[in-house]
Amino acid sequence: MRSLLLAMILVSATPAAAPLRADVVVTARPVRSGTVLGPSDILLQEGDMGGALSDPGAAIGMQTVRNLFPGSPIAPEDLQRPHIVTRNQEVTMIFENGLLSISTEGRALDGGAAGDTIRVTNVNSRKTVTGKVMPDGSISVSGAVR
């Protein structure tokens, strides 16, 4: 019991480790949510790592998911792949099955980057389906109706 008490006292008396400091990626100016970051939007600055990015290449070309203030460290959770399709955007829905190919107009219910699965409403039938965002902004739909 004494050794346990002594160990607890020693652990509580040990100073906490200093935060790890290194060059981190920060914003150079105010950045609104949804902005795709370019080289002029970021800086490298010495600061606490605390989960912030240290490679500017990991931030350039990515889209912000929240507003960032000047000098704010940029963490991976602050960024996403840029959306090709935005919510309520008119899109071309394409259904392909073997030699059969059907295309029609739809409205995106979600935003998404290339490869993301989103919900889309067929403007003619008002049916909602899921589809994959293609690099050209069209939606490759499955046959599942919601």
N, CA, C and O atoms as a DFTB+ gen file, in Angstrom:
584 C
 N C O
     1  1       0.829      -1.192       0.000
     2  2       0.000       0.000       0.000
     3  2       0.873       1.254       0.000
     4  3       0.592       2.228      -0.700
     5  1       1.962       1.206       0.819
     6  2       2.856       2.358       0.864
     7  2       3.504       2.619      -0.485
     8  3       3.653       3.771      -0.892
     9  1       3.890       1.556      -1.180
    10  2       4.551       1.746      -2.475
    11  2       3.574       2.331      -3.503
    12  3       3.968       3.124      -4.358
    13  1       2.316       1.939      -3.415
    14  2       1.315       2.504      -4.310
    15  2       1.131       3.985      -4.035
    16  3       1.056       4.784      -4.968
    17  1       1.057       4.365      -2.758
    18  2       0.906       5.758      -2.370
    19  2       2.120       6.569      -2.814
    20  3       1.968       7.690      -3.299
    21  1       3.310       6.022      -2.655
    22  2       4.541       6.694      -3.055
    23  2       4.573       6.889      -4.578
    24  3       4.980       7.945      -5.060
    25  1       4.147       5.879      -5.325
    26  2       4.112       5.986      -6.788
    27  2       3.133       7.063      -7.230
    28  3       3.415       7.804      -8.171
    29  1       1.988       7.160      -6.566
    30  2       1.000       8.183      -6.907
    31  2       1.549       9.570      -6.644
    32  3       1.311      10.485      -7.432
    33  1       2.273       9.745      -5.558
    34  2       2.856      11.052      -5.231
    35  2       3.911      11.421      -6.264
    36  3       3.965      12.571      -6.699
    37  1       4.750      10.469      -6.668
    38  2       5.792      10.748      -7.650
    39  2       5.204      11.101      -9.011
    40  3       5.700      11.999      -9.692
    41  1       4.153      10.401      -9.405
    42  2       3.535      10.681     -10.694
    43  2       2.908      12.066     -10.692
    44  3       3.036      12.799     -11.673
    45  1       2.236      12.438      -9.618
    46  2       1.591      13.749      -9.568
    47  2       2.607      14.875      -9.448
    48  3       2.296      16.011      -9.806
    49  1       3.816      14.597      -8.954
    50  2       4.838      15.622      -8.807
    51  2       5.653      15.802     -10.089
    52  3       6.377      16.789     -10.216
    53  1       5.551      14.863     -11.050
    54  2       6.303      14.958     -12.287
    55  2       5.698      16.055     -13.155
    56  3       4.491      16.056     -13.394
    57  1       6.530      17.000     -13.634
    58  2       5.972      18.075     -14.462
    59  2       5.416      17.518     -15.777
    60  3       5.938      16.545     -16.323
    61  1       4.363      18.141     -16.268
    62  2       3.745      17.718     -17.520
    63  2       4.686      18.029     -18.675
    64  3       5.402      19.030     -18.653
    65  1       4.677      17.181     -19.661
    66  2       5.536      17.385     -20.827
    67  2       5.077      18.635     -21.578
    68  3       3.881      18.891     -21.715
    69  1       6.039      19.396     -22.053
    70  2       5.735      20.606     -22.819
    71  2       5.123      20.203     -24.161
    72  3       5.486      19.170     -24.722
    73  1       4.208      21.005     -24.669
    74  2       3.624      20.672     -25.974
    75  2       4.706      20.634     -27.048
    76  3       5.672      21.395     -26.996
    77  1       4.537      19.749     -28.014
    78  2       5.478      19.609     -29.098
    79  2       5.349      20.805     -30.033
    80  3       4.255      21.111     -30.507
    81  1       6.473      21.485     -30.301
    82  2       6.453      22.669     -31.170
    83  2       7.179      22.329     -32.464
    84  3       8.216      21.665     -32.465
    85  1       6.609      22.800     -33.557
    86  2       7.185      22.582     -34.886
    87  2       6.546      23.574     -35.841
    88  3       5.679      24.351     -35.443
    89  1       6.969      23.553     -37.104
    90  2       6.310      24.370     -38.113
    91  2       4.957      23.743     -38.425
    92  3       4.878      22.558     -38.748
    93  1       3.890      24.541     -38.329
    94  2       2.545      24.070     -38.621
    95  2       1.931      24.955     -39.703
    96  3       2.332      26.105     -39.878
    97  1       0.964      24.411     -40.421
    98  2       0.264      25.144     -41.467
    99  2      -0.831      25.978     -40.812
   100  3      -1.669      25.455     -40.078
   101  1      -0.813      27.293     -41.090
   102  2      -1.825      28.207     -40.560
   103  2      -2.404      29.018     -41.714
   104  3      -1.829      29.065     -42.802
   105  1      -3.535      29.649     -41.471
   106  2      -4.151      30.485     -42.500
   107  2      -3.460      31.839     -42.549
   108  3      -3.080      32.391     -41.517
   109  1      -3.302      32.368     -43.758
   110  2      -2.656      33.666     -43.951
   111  2      -3.663      34.806     -43.888
   112  3      -3.288      35.965     -43.712
   113  1      -4.938      34.475     -44.032
   114  2      -5.999      35.484     -44.067
   115  2      -7.284      34.793     -43.609
   116  3      -7.287      33.576     -43.424
   117  1      -8.374      35.542     -43.422
   118  2      -9.641      34.881     -43.099
   119  2     -10.079      33.993     -44.272
   120  3     -10.026      34.407     -45.430
   121  1     -10.507      32.777     -43.957
   122  2     -10.926      31.829     -44.983
   123  2     -12.332      31.355     -44.650
   124  3     -12.575      30.827     -43.564
   125  1     -13.256      31.543     -45.584
   126  2     -14.648      31.126     -45.379
   127  2     -14.801      29.631     -45.626
   128  3     -14.053      29.035     -46.401
   129  1     -15.770      29.046     -44.961
   130  2     -16.102      27.641     -45.163
   131  2     -16.413      27.401     -46.636
   132  3     -17.125      28.187     -47.259
   133  1     -15.880      26.317     -47.190
   134  2     -16.126      25.995     -48.587
   135  2     -15.064      26.502     -49.539
   136  3     -15.131      26.231     -50.737
   137  1     -14.073      27.243     -49.024
   138  2     -12.992      27.769     -49.863
   139  2     -11.999      26.661     -50.191
   140  3     -11.611      25.893     -49.311
   141  1     -11.589      26.577     -51.445
   142  2     -10.515      25.662     -51.836
   143  2      -9.206      26.411     -51.621
   144  3      -8.984      27.463     -52.221
   145  1      -8.344      25.874     -50.769
   146  2      -7.116      26.568     -50.377
   147  2      -6.075      26.570     -51.485
   148  3      -5.843      25.562     -52.152
   149  1      -5.457      27.728     -51.661
   150  2      -4.353      27.901     -52.599
   151  2      -3.102      28.294     -51.822
   152  3      -3.178      28.514     -50.613
   153  1      -1.964      28.388     -52.481
   154  2      -0.710      28.741     -51.808
   155  2      -0.768      30.082     -51.075
   156  3      -0.103      30.249     -50.052
   157  1      -1.549      31.040     -51.578
   158  2      -1.615      32.355     -50.932
   159  2      -2.494      32.342     -49.669
   160  3      -2.511      33.319     -48.922
   161  1      -3.210      31.261     -49.433
   162  2      -4.105      31.181     -48.277
   163  2      -3.435      30.646     -47.021
   164  3      -3.999      30.745     -45.931
   165  1      -2.229      30.075     -47.157
   166  2      -1.602      29.414     -46.008
   167  2      -0.169      29.892     -45.793
   168  3       0.472      30.433     -46.694
   169  1       0.308      29.676     -44.577
   170  2       1.684      29.983     -44.181
   171  2       2.195      28.850     -43.306
   172  3       1.409      28.099     -42.729
   173  1       3.509      28.728     -43.210
   174  2       4.124      27.849     -42.215
   175  2       4.569      28.742     -41.069
   176  3       5.217      29.768     -41.274
   177  1       4.209      28.332     -39.857
   178  2       4.518      29.148     -38.689
   179  2       4.856      28.204     -37.543
   180  3       4.255      27.137     -37.419
   181  1       5.813      28.589     -36.705
   182  2       6.137      27.746     -35.551
   183  2       4.987      27.823     -34.563
   184  3       4.466      28.899     -34.271
   185  1       4.601      26.658     -34.053
   186  2       3.505      26.616     -33.096
   187  2       3.362      25.230     -32.509
   188  3       4.139      24.328     -32.822
   189  1       2.361      25.062     -31.653
   190  2       2.077      23.761     -31.043
   191  2       1.481      22.846     -32.104
   192  3       0.562      23.233     -32.825
   193  1       2.005      21.642     -32.192
   194  2       1.497      20.681     -33.181
   195  2       0.018      20.429     -32.942
   196  3      -0.785      20.715     -33.830
   197  1      -0.373      19.920     -31.814
   198  2      -1.767      19.744     -31.441
   199  2      -2.675      19.231     -32.548
   200  3      -3.840      19.624     -32.600
   201  1      -2.191      18.375     -33.430
   202  2      -3.013      17.823     -34.495
   203  2      -3.020      18.645     -35.771
   204  3      -3.683      18.265     -36.736
   205  1      -2.300      19.766     -35.805
   206  2      -2.271      20.615     -37.006
   207  2      -1.398      19.980     -38.085
   208  3      -0.500      19.191     -37.790
   209  1      -1.673      20.334     -39.328
   210  2      -0.867      19.855     -40.451
   211  2       0.512      20.492     -40.414
   212  3       0.661      21.636     -39.985
   213  1       1.524      19.751     -40.863
   214  2       2.872      20.314     -40.946
   215  2       3.342      20.405     -42.402
   216  3       4.381      21.003     -42.682
   217  1       2.582      19.816     -43.322
   218  2       2.931      19.823     -44.739
   219  2       1.950      20.704     -45.506
   220  3       0.766      20.377     -45.577
   221  1       2.416      21.818     -46.083
   222  2       1.509      22.682     -46.844
   223  2       0.841      21.957     -48.008
   224  3      -0.281      22.297     -48.382
   225  1       1.516      20.965     -48.583
   226  2       0.950      20.206     -49.695
   227  2      -0.311      19.445     -49.323
   228  3      -1.130      19.131     -50.186
   229  1      -0.468      19.149     -48.037
   230  2      -1.666      18.436     -47.579
   231  2      -2.874      19.363     -47.513
   232  3      -4.007      18.886     -47.452
   233  1      -2.657      20.677     -47.525
   234  2      -3.757      21.642     -47.428
   235  2      -4.116      22.264     -48.772
   236  3      -5.284      22.554     -49.031
   237  1      -3.122      22.471     -49.625
   238  2      -3.374      23.128     -50.909
   239  2      -4.267      22.242     -51.780
   240  3      -4.004      21.054     -51.969
   241  1      -5.323      22.855     -52.300
   242  2      -6.260      22.129     -53.150
   243  2      -7.394      21.478     -52.381
   244  3      -8.298      20.909     -52.992
   245  1      -7.371      21.548     -51.057
   246  2      -8.441      20.983     -50.235
   247  2      -9.449      22.080     -49.910
   248  3      -9.120      23.266     -49.948
   249  1     -10.676      21.678     -49.592
   250  2     -11.772      22.612     -49.305
   251  2     -11.991      22.673     -47.794
   252  3     -12.006      21.643     -47.120
   253  1     -12.161      23.889     -47.267
   254  2     -12.389      24.050     -45.831
   255  2     -13.828      23.693     -45.467
   256  3     -14.755      23.927     -46.243
   257  1     -13.998      23.125     -44.280
   258  2     -15.339      22.744     -43.827
   259  2     -15.887      23.719     -42.791
   260  3     -17.039      23.601     -42.372
   261  1     -15.061      24.687     -42.376
   262  2     -15.514      25.717     -41.433
   263  2     -14.730      26.993     -41.700
   264  3     -13.708      26.977     -42.387
   265  1     -15.223      28.103     -41.146
   266  2     -14.502      29.366     -41.265
   267  2     -13.214      29.280     -40.456
   268  3     -13.199      28.743     -39.348
   269  1     -12.132      29.815     -41.020
   270  2     -10.834      29.828     -40.332
   271  2     -10.348      31.273     -40.254
   272  3     -10.438      32.022     -41.227
   273  1      -9.840      31.651     -39.099
   274  2      -9.362      33.009     -38.872
   275  2      -7.875      33.099     -39.160
   276  3      -7.191      32.076     -39.119
   277  1      -7.341      34.291     -39.451
   278  2      -5.910      34.426     -39.748
   279  2      -5.054      33.864     -38.614
   280  3      -5.288      34.155     -37.441
   281  1      -4.064      33.058     -38.982
   282  2      -3.173      32.460     -37.996
   283  2      -3.710      31.196     -37.362
   284  3      -3.046      30.617     -36.502
   285  1      -4.896      30.746     -37.758
   286  2      -5.467      29.510     -37.207
   287  2      -4.701      28.305     -37.734
   288  3      -4.510      28.177     -38.943
   289  1      -4.253      27.409     -36.834
   290  2      -3.644      26.162     -37.317
   291  2      -4.696      25.343     -38.069
   292  3      -5.859      25.304     -37.667
   293  1      -4.293      24.700     -39.142
   294  2      -5.212      23.907     -39.950
   295  2      -5.013      22.435     -39.622
   296  3      -3.919      21.895     -39.783
   297  1      -6.081      21.789     -39.159
   298  2      -6.061      20.368     -38.819
   299  2      -6.714      19.571     -39.940
   300  3      -7.500      20.123     -40.710
   301  1      -6.403      18.284     -40.045
   302  2      -7.017      17.462     -41.105
   303  2      -8.545      17.501     -41.089
   304  3      -9.170      17.454     -42.148
   305  1      -9.154      17.587     -39.908
   306  2     -10.620      17.602     -39.828
   307  2     -11.218      18.931     -40.302
   308  3     -12.438      19.041     -40.430
   309  1     -10.382      19.940     -40.566
   310  2     -10.862      21.223     -41.103
   311  2     -10.993      21.188     -42.625
   312  3     -11.483      22.142     -43.229
   313  1     -10.553      20.084     -43.250
   314  2     -10.477      20.012     -44.709
   315  2     -11.207      18.794     -45.263
   316  3     -11.381      17.786     -44.579
   317  1     -11.624      18.913     -46.507
   318  2     -12.217      17.794     -47.235
   319  2     -11.828      17.924     -48.706
   320  3     -11.366      18.975     -49.150
   321  1     -12.022      16.838     -49.451
   322  2     -11.788      16.929     -50.892
   323  2     -12.794      17.919     -51.470
   324  3     -13.935      17.963     -51.009
   325  1     -12.405      18.710     -52.460
   326  2     -13.317      19.712     -53.027
   327  2     -14.557      19.063     -53.637
   328  3     -14.463      18.060     -54.343
   329  1     -15.714      19.648     -53.355
   330  2     -16.962      19.160     -53.924
   331  2     -17.057      19.562     -55.388
   332  3     -16.815      20.713     -55.750
   333  1     -17.409      18.600     -56.214
   334  2     -17.675      18.860     -57.631
   335  2     -19.142      19.224     -57.791
   336  3     -19.508      20.051     -58.626
   337  1     -19.979      18.585     -56.968
   338  2     -21.424      18.798     -57.007
   339  2     -21.840      19.437     -55.692
   340  3     -21.401      19.008     -54.624
   341  1     -22.688      20.464     -55.764
   342  2     -23.199      21.108     -54.558
   343  2     -24.674      20.774     -54.371
   344  3     -25.364      20.390     -55.315
   345  1     -25.135      20.926     -53.151
   346  2     -26.538      20.658     -52.835
   347  2     -27.437      21.547     -53.705
   348  3     -27.144      22.726     -53.905
   349  1     -28.518      20.981     -54.212
   350  2     -29.514      21.651     -55.071
   351  2     -29.020      21.941     -56.485
   352  3     -29.722      22.598     -57.255
   353  1     -27.852      21.475     -56.836
   354  2     -27.330      21.684     -58.187
   355  2     -28.058      20.759     -59.166
   356  3     -28.354      19.610     -58.839
   357  1     -28.342      21.265     -60.365
   358  2     -28.891      20.415     -61.416
   359  2     -27.761      19.571     -61.977
   360  3     -26.691      20.086     -62.301
   361  1     -28.005      18.262     -62.090
   362  2     -26.974      17.329     -62.545
   363  2     -27.558      16.391     -63.595
   364  3     -28.775      16.257     -63.719
   365  1     -26.681      15.752     -64.339
   366  2     -27.091      14.708     -65.264
   367  2     -26.937      13.371     -64.558
   368  3     -25.851      13.025     -64.092
   369  1     -28.033      12.624     -64.484
   370  2     -28.028      11.290     -63.882
   371  2     -27.861      10.281     -65.016
   372  3     -28.555      10.361     -66.030
   373  1     -26.948       9.339     -64.844
   374  2     -26.697       8.333     -65.869
   375  2     -26.833       6.953     -65.250
   376  3     -26.186       6.636     -64.252
   377  1     -27.693       6.127     -65.866
   378  2     -27.864       4.737     -65.454
   379  2     -27.368       3.873     -66.596
   380  3     -27.831       4.004     -67.729
   381  1     -26.414       2.976     -66.295
   382  2     -25.890       2.077     -67.319
   383  2     -25.979       0.645     -66.825
   384  3     -25.648       0.338     -65.679
   385  1     -26.441      -0.233     -67.730
   386  2     -26.530      -1.657     -67.429
   387  2     -26.264      -2.391     -68.738
   388  3     -27.148      -2.511     -69.587
   389  1     -25.039      -2.877     -68.888
   390  2     -24.661      -3.518     -70.146
   391  2     -24.668      -2.501     -71.270
   392  3     -24.003      -1.469     -71.186
   393  1     -25.425      -2.792     -72.331
   394  2     -25.506      -1.880     -73.473
   395  2     -26.543      -0.788     -73.272
   396  3     -26.581       0.173     -74.041
   397  1     -27.387      -0.917     -72.249
   398  2     -28.426       0.068     -71.972
   399  2     -27.833       1.259     -71.228
   400  3     -27.152       1.087     -70.217
   401  1     -28.089       2.455     -71.724
   402  2     -27.626       3.675     -71.067
   403  2     -28.765       4.693     -71.093
   404  3     -29.263       5.054     -72.159
   405  1     -29.169       5.147     -69.913
   406  2     -30.250       6.127     -69.804
   407  2     -29.702       7.335     -69.061
   408  3     -29.056       7.197     -68.022
   409  1     -29.966       8.532     -69.607
   410  2     -29.554       9.754     -68.895
   411  2     -30.769      10.663     -68.767
   412  3     -31.622      10.725     -69.652
   413  1     -30.823      11.360     -67.646
   414  2     -31.916      12.289     -67.385
   415  2     -31.410      13.371     -66.448
   416  3     -30.306      13.276     -65.912
   417  1     -32.213      14.386     -66.257
   418  2     -31.822      15.484     -65.372
   419  2     -32.255      15.183     -63.946
   420  3     -33.304      14.583     -63.712
   421  1     -31.434      15.607     -63.007
   422  2     -31.733      15.414     -61.597
   423  2     -31.298      16.623     -60.798
   424  3     -30.690      17.555     -61.325
   425  1     -31.620      16.589     -59.514
   426  2     -31.216      17.645     -58.589
   427  2     -30.512      16.971     -57.409
   428  3     -31.059      16.071     -56.772
   429  1     -29.290      17.426     -57.134
   430  2     -28.509      16.844     -56.049
   431  2     -29.103      17.247     -54.699
   432  3     -29.369      18.426     -54.461
   433  1     -29.307      16.276     -53.825
   434  2     -29.787      16.549     -52.474
   435  2     -28.628      16.727     -51.496
   436  3     -28.812      17.204     -50.377
   437  1     -27.436      16.336     -51.936
   438  2     -26.224      16.458     -51.123
   439  2     -25.114      17.002     -52.012
   440  3     -25.212      16.957     -53.238
   441  1     -24.069      17.511     -51.394
   442  2     -22.866      17.872     -52.120
   443  2     -21.905      16.701     -52.066
   444  3     -22.010      15.840     -51.193
   445  1     -20.966      16.672     -53.003
   446  2     -20.002      15.583     -52.967
   447  2     -18.818      15.789     -53.881
   448  3     -18.890      16.501     -54.883
   449  1     -17.723      15.145     -53.508
   450  2     -16.506      15.128     -54.316
   451  2     -16.549      13.905     -55.223
   452  3     -17.388      13.023     -55.041
   453  1     -15.649      13.850     -56.194
   454  2     -15.583      12.695     -57.089
   455  2     -15.431      11.424     -56.264
   456  3     -14.559      11.328     -55.401
   457  1     -16.295      10.448     -56.544
   458  2     -16.253       9.175     -55.830
   459  2     -17.210       9.084     -54.664
   460  3     -17.476       7.984     -54.179
   461  1     -17.740      10.213     -54.195
   462  2     -18.695      10.200     -53.082
   463  2     -20.050       9.692     -53.556
   464  3     -20.423       9.870     -54.716
   465  1     -20.779       9.061     -52.648
   466  2     -22.148       8.636     -52.927
   467  2     -23.091       9.681     -52.349
   468  3     -23.007      10.026     -51.171
   469  1     -23.996      10.184     -53.200
   470  2     -24.941      11.211     -52.767
   471  2     -26.355      10.824     -53.186
   472  3     -26.545       9.903     -53.980
   473  1     -27.338      11.529     -52.653
   474  2     -28.740      11.337     -53.034
   475  2     -29.092      12.345     -54.128
   476  3     -28.679      13.504     -54.083
   477  1     -29.860      11.879     -55.105
   478  2     -30.261      12.708     -56.235
   479  2     -31.738      12.454     -56.516
   480  3     -32.195      11.312     -56.456
   481  1     -32.488      13.514     -56.824
   482  2     -33.892      13.375     -57.188
   483  2     -34.035      13.552     -58.690
   484  3     -33.541      14.522     -59.265
   485  1     -34.719      12.599     -59.317
   486  2     -35.044      12.689     -60.735
   487  2     -36.110      13.772     -60.870
   488  3     -37.172      13.663     -60.258
   489  1     -35.849      14.820     -61.662
   490  2     -36.790      15.939     -61.743
   491  2     -38.095      15.559     -62.436
   492  3     -39.119      16.196     -62.189
   493  1     -38.090      14.549     -63.290
   494  2     -39.306      14.127     -63.983
   495  2     -40.193      13.236     -63.113
   496  3     -41.398      13.467     -63.016
   497  1     -39.608      12.229     -62.486
   498  2     -40.401      11.268     -61.717
   499  2     -40.485      11.604     -60.235
   500  3     -41.301      11.027     -59.515
   501  1     -39.659      12.521     -59.777
   502  2     -39.576      12.902     -58.359
   503  2     -39.086      11.757     -57.466
   504  3     -39.256      11.809     -56.247
   505  1     -38.488      10.738     -58.056
   506  2     -37.928       9.616     -57.293
   507  2     -36.520       9.995     -56.841
   508  3     -35.770      10.648     -57.567
   509  1     -36.180       9.570     -55.628
   510  2     -34.853       9.824     -55.090
   511  2     -34.031       8.545     -55.161
   512  3     -34.480       7.484     -54.730
   513  1     -32.834       8.652     -55.702
   514  2     -31.924       7.517     -55.822
   515  2     -30.554       7.937     -55.289
   516  3     -30.294       9.119     -55.062
   517  1     -29.690       6.949     -55.096
   518  2     -28.319       7.250     -54.713
   519  2     -27.437       7.063     -55.931
   520  3     -27.723       6.242     -56.803
   521  1     -26.383       7.819     -55.980
   522  2     -25.462       7.708     -57.103
   523  2     -24.074       8.157     -56.719
   524  3     -23.863       8.807     -55.695
   525  1     -23.150       7.798     -57.556
   526  2     -21.738       8.121     -57.335
   527  2     -21.366       9.338     -58.173
   528  3     -21.656       9.389     -59.368
   529  1     -20.724      10.316     -57.542
   530  2     -20.274      11.523     -58.250
   531  2     -19.088      11.142     -59.135
   532  3     -18.088      10.597     -58.669
   533  1     -19.229      11.445     -60.414
   534  2     -18.173      11.156     -61.379
   535  2     -17.289      12.406     -61.539
   536  3     -17.732      13.515     -61.240
   537  1     -16.054      12.235     -62.006
   538  2     -15.146      13.384     -62.134
   539  2     -15.681      14.523     -63.009
   540  3     -15.283      15.674     -62.829
   541  1     -16.580      14.216     -63.957
   542  2     -17.136      15.266     -64.816
   543  2     -18.358      15.949     -64.202
   544  3     -18.934      16.841     -64.825
   545  1     -18.764      15.549     -62.995
   546  2     -19.907      16.160     -62.319
   547  2     -21.224      15.454     -62.570
   548  3     -22.239      15.822     -61.979
   549  1     -21.235      14.449     -63.432
   550  2     -22.455      13.664     -63.617
   551  2     -22.575      12.674     -62.458
   552  3     -21.633      12.475     -61.691
   553  1     -23.753      12.059     -62.349
   554  2     -24.018      11.115     -61.268
   555  2     -24.350       9.758     -61.872
   556  3     -25.321       9.620     -62.616
   557  1     -23.542       8.766     -61.548
   558  2     -23.807       7.399     -61.971
   559  2     -24.724       6.788     -60.932
   560  3     -24.325       6.561     -59.790
   561  1     -25.980       6.520     -61.343
   562  2     -26.992       6.091     -60.361
   563  2     -27.147       4.589     -60.346
   564  3     -26.933       3.893     -61.339
   565  1     -27.531       4.122     -59.169
   566  2     -27.903       2.724     -59.008
   567  2     -29.413       2.642     -59.183
   568  3     -30.070       3.666     -59.371
   569  1     -29.957       1.466     -59.124
   570  2     -31.397       1.320     -59.301
   571  2     -32.194       1.421     -58.035
   572  3     -33.417       1.284     -58.083
   573  1     -31.565       1.655     -56.893
   574  2     -32.270       1.669     -55.612
   575  2     -33.123       2.923     -55.484
   576  3     -32.614       4.039     -55.592
   577  1     -34.414       2.740     -55.256
   578  2     -35.339       3.859     -55.106
   579  2     -35.629       4.031     -53.626
   580  3     -35.837       3.050     -52.913
   581  1     -35.644       5.289     -53.155
   582  2     -35.947       5.570     -51.749
   583  2     -37.325       6.101     -51.607
   584  3     -37.761       6.396     -50.495
